[in-house]
Amino acid sequence: MFSADVEVTELMGAETYLYLSKENHSFTARVNGSSKSKSGDKVTIALLPQNIHLFDKESELTIF
């Protein structure tokens, strides 16, 4: 588990996308639409390997 800063939230109906940053890295988390997270919050992230999707920044191809 690790913590990250919420930069932007985007409500998409049943889901909310959290645009997060940690040091010099940015990533997106898809969470329940009822999430109360908002810009400026710090959240704790637990990664489940079966739910991770990684993409190459330049080619945008799937890595994992």
Backbone atoms as SQL, in Angstrom:
CREATE TABLE atoms (id INTEGER PRIMARY KEY, chain TEXT, resi INTEGER, resn TEXT, atom TEXT, x REAL, y REAL, z REAL);
INSERT INTO atoms VALUES
  (1, 'A', 1, 'MET', 'N', 0.843, -1.179, 0.000),
  (2, 'A', 1, 'MET', 'CA', 0.000, 0.000, 0.000),
  (3, 'A', 1, 'MET', 'C', 0.888, 1.241, 0.000),
  (4, 'A', 2, 'PHE', 'N', 0.356, 2.303, -0.574),
  (5, 'A', 2, 'PHE', 'CA', 1.073, 3.570, -0.589),
  (6, 'A', 2, 'PHE', 'C', 0.060, 4.703, -0.671),
  (7, 'A', 3, 'SER', 'N', 0.508, 5.903, -0.383),
  (8, 'A', 3, 'SER', 'CA', -0.390, 7.061, -0.455),
  (9, 'A', 3, 'SER', 'C', -0.093, 7.851, -1.723),
  (10, 'A', 4, 'ALA', 'N', -1.116, 8.552, -2.205),
  (11, 'A', 4, 'ALA', 'CA', -0.983, 9.393, -3.398),
  (12, 'A', 4, 'ALA', 'C', -1.891, 10.601, -3.232),
  (13, 'A', 5, 'ASP', 'N', -1.589, 11.650, -3.969),
  (14, 'A', 5, 'ASP', 'CA', -2.389, 12.873, -3.934),
  (15, 'A', 5, 'ASP', 'C', -3.428, 12.844, -5.044),
  (16, 'A', 6, 'VAL', 'N', -4.664, 13.216, -4.714),
  (17, 'A', 6, 'VAL', 'CA', -5.728, 13.309, -5.711),
  (18, 'A', 6, 'VAL', 'C', -5.600, 14.660, -6.402),
  (19, 'A', 7, 'GLU', 'N', -5.364, 14.629, -7.700),
  (20, 'A', 7, 'GLU', 'CA', -5.255, 15.858, -8.485),
  (21, 'A', 7, 'GLU', 'C', -6.629, 16.275, -9.017),
  (22, 'A', 8, 'VAL', 'N', -7.360, 15.313, -9.588),
  (23, 'A', 8, 'VAL', 'CA', -8.660, 15.580, -10.213),
  (24, 'A', 8, 'VAL', 'C', -9.548, 14.367, -9.995),
  (25, 'A', 9, 'THR', 'N', -10.854, 14.586, -9.838),
  (26, 'A', 9, 'THR', 'CA', -11.822, 13.494, -9.811),
  (27, 'A', 9, 'THR', 'C', -12.797, 13.687, -10.965),
  (28, 'A', 10, 'GLU', 'N', -13.271, 12.569, -11.516),
  (29, 'A', 10, 'GLU', 'CA', -14.204, 12.625, -12.637),
  (30, 'A', 10, 'GLU', 'C', -15.303, 11.595, -12.400),
  (31, 'A', 11, 'LEU', 'N', -16.500, 12.052, -12.060),
  (32, 'A', 11, 'LEU', 'CA', -17.636, 11.161, -11.829),
  (33, 'A', 11, 'LEU', 'C', -18.146, 10.663, -13.166),
  (34, 'A', 12, 'MET', 'N', -18.221, 9.337, -13.308),
  (35, 'A', 12, 'MET', 'CA', -18.657, 8.715, -14.559),
  (36, 'A', 12, 'MET', 'C', -19.820, 7.762, -14.284),
  (37, 'A', 13, 'GLY', 'N', -20.840, 8.250, -13.579),
  (38, 'A', 13, 'GLY', 'CA', -21.991, 7.412, -13.258),
  (39, 'A', 13, 'GLY', 'C', -21.690, 6.508, -12.083),
  (40, 'A', 14, 'ALA', 'N', -21.649, 5.201, -12.338),
  (41, 'A', 14, 'ALA', 'CA', -21.420, 4.224, -11.271),
  (42, 'A', 14, 'ALA', 'C', -19.964, 4.189, -10.816),
  (43, 'A', 15, 'GLU', 'N', -19.075, 4.867, -11.541),
  (44, 'A', 15, 'GLU', 'CA', -17.652, 4.874, -11.216),
  (45, 'A', 15, 'GLU', 'C', -17.134, 6.304, -11.137),
  (46, 'A', 16, 'THR', 'N', -16.049, 6.460, -10.408),
  (47, 'A', 16, 'THR', 'CA', -15.328, 7.731, -10.374),
  (48, 'A', 16, 'THR', 'C', -13.881, 7.443, -10.729),
  (49, 'A', 17, 'TYR', 'N', -13.308, 8.282, -11.569),
  (50, 'A', 17, 'TYR', 'CA', -11.889, 8.179, -11.889),
  (51, 'A', 17, 'TYR', 'C', -11.137, 9.184, -11.036),
  (52, 'A', 18, 'LEU', 'N', -10.108, 8.700, -10.353),
  (53, 'A', 18, 'LEU', 'CA', -9.231, 9.559, -9.567),
  (54, 'A', 18, 'LEU', 'C', -7.919, 9.686, -10.324),
  (55, 'A', 19, 'TYR', 'N', -7.546, 10.909, -10.634),
  (56, 'A', 19, 'TYR', 'CA', -6.274, 11.170, -11.288),
  (57, 'A', 19, 'TYR', 'C', -5.298, 11.527, -10.175),
  (58, 'A', 20, 'LEU', 'N', -4.308, 10.667, -9.983),
  (59, 'A', 20, 'LEU', 'CA', -3.445, 10.703, -8.812),
  (60, 'A', 20, 'LEU', 'C', -2.004, 11.025, -9.178),
  (61, 'A', 21, 'SER', 'N', -1.268, 11.514, -8.183),
  (62, 'A', 21, 'SER', 'CA', 0.171, 11.721, -8.365),
  (63, 'A', 21, 'SER', 'C', 0.911, 11.236, -7.127),
  (64, 'A', 22, 'LYS', 'N', 2.093, 10.725, -7.378),
  (65, 'A', 22, 'LYS', 'CA', 2.990, 10.254, -6.316),
  (66, 'A', 22, 'LYS', 'C', 4.397, 10.561, -6.782),
  (67, 'A', 23, 'GLU', 'N', 5.057, 11.491, -6.088),
  (68, 'A', 23, 'GLU', 'CA', 6.379, 11.954, -6.498),
  (69, 'A', 23, 'GLU', 'C', 6.289, 12.451, -7.938),
  (70, 'A', 24, 'ASN', 'N', 7.049, 11.901, -8.863),
  (71, 'A', 24, 'ASN', 'CA', 7.006, 12.371, -10.257),
  (72, 'A', 24, 'ASN', 'C', 6.170, 11.472, -11.157),
  (73, 'A', 25, 'HIS', 'N', 5.276, 10.682, -10.576),
  (74, 'A', 25, 'HIS', 'CA', 4.480, 9.733, -11.349),
  (75, 'A', 25, 'HIS', 'C', 3.002, 10.092, -11.254),
  (76, 'A', 26, 'SER', 'N', 2.291, 9.874, -12.349),
  (77, 'A', 26, 'SER', 'CA', 0.844, 10.089, -12.328),
  (78, 'A', 26, 'SER', 'C', 0.156, 8.810, -12.785),
  (79, 'A', 27, 'PHE', 'N', -1.025, 8.572, -12.267),
  (80, 'A', 27, 'PHE', 'CA', -1.787, 7.392, -12.631),
  (81, 'A', 27, 'PHE', 'C', -3.255, 7.638, -12.339),
  (82, 'A', 28, 'THR', 'N', -4.087, 6.743, -12.838),
  (83, 'A', 28, 'THR', 'CA', -5.533, 6.868, -12.704),
  (84, 'A', 28, 'THR', 'C', -6.067, 5.654, -11.967),
  (85, 'A', 29, 'ALA', 'N', -6.992, 5.887, -11.050),
  (86, 'A', 29, 'ALA', 'CA', -7.659, 4.807, -10.332),
  (87, 'A', 29, 'ALA', 'C', -9.154, 4.898, -10.597),
  (88, 'A', 30, 'ARG', 'N', -9.761, 3.761, -10.880),
  (89, 'A', 30, 'ARG', 'CA', -11.208, 3.691, -11.060),
  (90, 'A', 30, 'ARG', 'C', -11.799, 3.172, -9.753),
  (91, 'A', 31, 'VAL', 'N', -12.673, 3.965, -9.139),
  (92, 'A', 31, 'VAL', 'CA', -13.251, 3.605, -7.842),
  (93, 'A', 31, 'VAL', 'C', -14.771, 3.703, -7.913),
  (94, 'A', 32, 'ASN', 'N', -15.422, 3.294, -6.848),
  (95, 'A', 32, 'ASN', 'CA', -16.874, 3.354, -6.757),
  (96, 'A', 32, 'ASN', 'C', -17.359, 4.786, -6.940),
  (97, 'A', 33, 'GLY', 'N', -18.470, 4.948, -7.624),
  (98, 'A', 33, 'GLY', 'CA', -19.032, 6.271, -7.883),
  (99, 'A', 33, 'GLY', 'C', -19.415, 7.034, -6.638),
  (100, 'A', 34, 'SER', 'N', -19.569, 6.347, -5.529),
  (101, 'A', 34, 'SER', 'CA', -19.939, 7.015, -4.278),
  (102, 'A', 34, 'SER', 'C', -18.713, 7.506, -3.506),
  (103, 'A', 35, 'SER', 'N', -17.528, 7.392, -4.106),
  (104, 'A', 35, 'SER', 'CA', -16.298, 7.855, -3.457),
  (105, 'A', 35, 'SER', 'C', -16.417, 9.326, -3.081),
  (106, 'A', 36, 'LYS', 'N', -15.947, 9.669, -1.903),
  (107, 'A', 36, 'LYS', 'CA', -15.977, 11.055, -1.414),
  (108, 'A', 36, 'LYS', 'C', -14.654, 11.777, -1.660),
  (109, 'A', 37, 'SER', 'N', -13.707, 11.115, -2.333),
  (110, 'A', 37, 'SER', 'CA', -12.405, 11.734, -2.601),
  (111, 'A', 37, 'SER', 'C', -12.579, 12.963, -3.475),
  (112, 'A', 38, 'LYS', 'N', -11.743, 13.971, -3.210),
  (113, 'A', 38, 'LYS', 'CA', -11.799, 15.210, -3.990),
  (114, 'A', 38, 'LYS', 'C', -10.384, 15.730, -4.206),
  (115, 'A', 39, 'SER', 'N', -10.240, 16.659, -5.131),
  (116, 'A', 39, 'SER', 'CA', -8.937, 17.256, -5.420),
  (117, 'A', 39, 'SER', 'C', -8.305, 17.772, -4.136),
  (118, 'A', 40, 'GLY', 'N', -7.023, 17.477, -3.963),
  (119, 'A', 40, 'GLY', 'CA', -6.300, 17.914, -2.777),
  (120, 'A', 40, 'GLY', 'C', -6.226, 16.866, -1.685),
  (121, 'A', 41, 'ASP', 'N', -7.058, 15.824, -1.767),
  (122, 'A', 41, 'ASP', 'CA', -7.023, 14.754, -0.767),
  (123, 'A', 41, 'ASP', 'C', -5.790, 13.887, -0.958),
  (124, 'A', 42, 'LYS', 'N', -5.388, 13.222, 0.112),
  (125, 'A', 42, 'LYS', 'CA', -4.366, 12.178, 0.056),
  (126, 'A', 42, 'LYS', 'C', -5.101, 10.868, 0.304),
  (127, 'A', 43, 'VAL', 'N', -4.893, 9.888, -0.573),
  (128, 'A', 43, 'VAL', 'CA', -5.571, 8.606, -0.445),
  (129, 'A', 43, 'VAL', 'C', -4.538, 7.495, -0.302),
  (130, 'A', 44, 'THR', 'N', -4.950, 6.399, 0.307),
  (131, 'A', 44, 'THR', 'CA', -4.110, 5.215, 0.423),
  (132, 'A', 44, 'THR', 'C', -4.564, 4.216, -0.630),
  (133, 'A', 45, 'ILE', 'N', -3.613, 3.708, -1.385),
  (134, 'A', 45, 'ILE', 'CA', -3.884, 2.814, -2.504),
  (135, 'A', 45, 'ILE', 'C', -3.356, 1.420, -2.179),
  (136, 'A', 46, 'ALA', 'N', -4.185, 0.417, -2.401),
  (137, 'A', 46, 'ALA', 'CA', -3.768, -0.981, -2.324),
  (138, 'A', 46, 'ALA', 'C', -3.967, -1.568, -3.716),
  (139, 'A', 47, 'LEU', 'N', -2.913, -2.087, -4.311),
  (140, 'A', 47, 'LEU', 'CA', -2.986, -2.617, -5.668),
  (141, 'A', 47, 'LEU', 'C', -3.258, -4.114, -5.651),
  (142, 'A', 48, 'LEU', 'N', -4.237, -4.530, -6.436),
  (143, 'A', 48, 'LEU', 'CA', -4.519, -5.944, -6.632),
  (144, 'A', 48, 'LEU', 'C', -4.000, -6.308, -8.022),
  (145, 'A', 49, 'PRO', 'N', -3.029, -7.211, -8.112),
  (146, 'A', 49, 'PRO', 'CA', -2.409, -7.515, -9.407),
  (147, 'A', 49, 'PRO', 'C', -3.409, -7.846, -10.515),
  (148, 'A', 50, 'GLN', 'N', -4.493, -8.522, -10.188),
  (149, 'A', 50, 'GLN', 'CA', -5.468, -8.900, -11.211),
  (150, 'A', 50, 'GLN', 'C', -6.268, -7.703, -11.734),
  (151, 'A', 51, 'ASN', 'N', -6.148, -6.549, -11.081),
  (152, 'A', 51, 'ASN', 'CA', -6.896, -5.359, -11.493),
  (153, 'A', 51, 'ASN', 'C', -6.016, -4.237, -12.029),
  (154, 'A', 52, 'ILE', 'N', -4.746, -4.513, -12.289),
  (155, 'A', 52, 'ILE', 'CA', -3.816, -3.479, -12.742),
  (156, 'A', 52, 'ILE', 'C', -3.676, -3.534, -14.264),
  (157, 'A', 53, 'HIS', 'N', -3.682, -2.371, -14.887),
  (158, 'A', 53, 'HIS', 'CA', -3.429, -2.241, -16.321),
  (159, 'A', 53, 'HIS', 'C', -2.338, -1.189, -16.487),
  (160, 'A', 54, 'LEU', 'N', -1.225, -1.572, -17.085),
  (161, 'A', 54, 'LEU', 'CA', -0.105, -0.657, -17.294),
  (162, 'A', 54, 'LEU', 'C', 0.092, -0.428, -18.788),
  (163, 'A', 55, 'PHE', 'N', 0.382, 0.827, -19.148),
  (164, 'A', 55, 'PHE', 'CA', 0.558, 1.198, -20.545),
  (165, 'A', 55, 'PHE', 'C', 1.882, 1.924, -20.724),
  (166, 'A', 56, 'ASP', 'N', 2.515, 1.708, -21.865),
  (167, 'A', 56, 'ASP', 'CA', 3.720, 2.440, -22.219),
  (168, 'A', 56, 'ASP', 'C', 3.342, 3.888, -22.508),
  (169, 'A', 57, 'LYS', 'N', 4.054, 4.811, -21.900),
  (170, 'A', 57, 'LYS', 'CA', 3.729, 6.235, -22.024),
  (171, 'A', 57, 'LYS', 'C', 3.838, 6.732, -23.465),
  (172, 'A', 58, 'GLU', 'N', 4.835, 6.278, -24.186),
  (173, 'A', 58, 'GLU', 'CA', 5.046, 6.778, -25.548),
  (174, 'A', 58, 'GLU', 'C', 4.179, 6.066, -26.581),
  (175, 'A', 59, 'SER', 'N', 4.157, 4.741, -26.550),
  (176, 'A', 59, 'SER', 'CA', 3.410, 3.994, -27.569),
  (177, 'A', 59, 'SER', 'C', 1.942, 3.791, -27.190),
  (178, 'A', 60, 'GLU', 'N', 1.638, 3.933, -25.901),
  (179, 'A', 60, 'GLU', 'CA', 0.304, 3.689, -25.349),
  (180, 'A', 60, 'GLU', 'C', -0.117, 2.223, -25.466),
  (181, 'A', 61, 'LEU', 'N', 0.846, 1.335, -25.746),
  (182, 'A', 61, 'LEU', 'CA', 0.562, -0.093, -25.807),
  (183, 'A', 61, 'LEU', 'C', 0.505, -0.673, -24.400),
  (184, 'A', 62, 'THR', 'N', -0.269, -1.730, -24.244),
  (185, 'A', 62, 'THR', 'CA', -0.399, -2.396, -22.954),
  (186, 'A', 62, 'THR', 'C', 0.906, -3.099, -22.589),
  (187, 'A', 63, 'ILE', 'N', 1.370, -2.866, -21.359),
  (188, 'A', 63, 'ILE', 'CA', 2.553, -3.541, -20.836),
  (189, 'A', 63, 'ILE', 'C', 2.122, -4.743, -20.006),
  (190, 'A', 64, 'PHE', 'N', 1.096, -4.533, -19.190),
  (191, 'A', 64, 'PHE', 'CA', 0.628, -5.572, -18.257),
  (192, 'A', 64, 'PHE', 'C', -0.852, -5.431, -18.084);
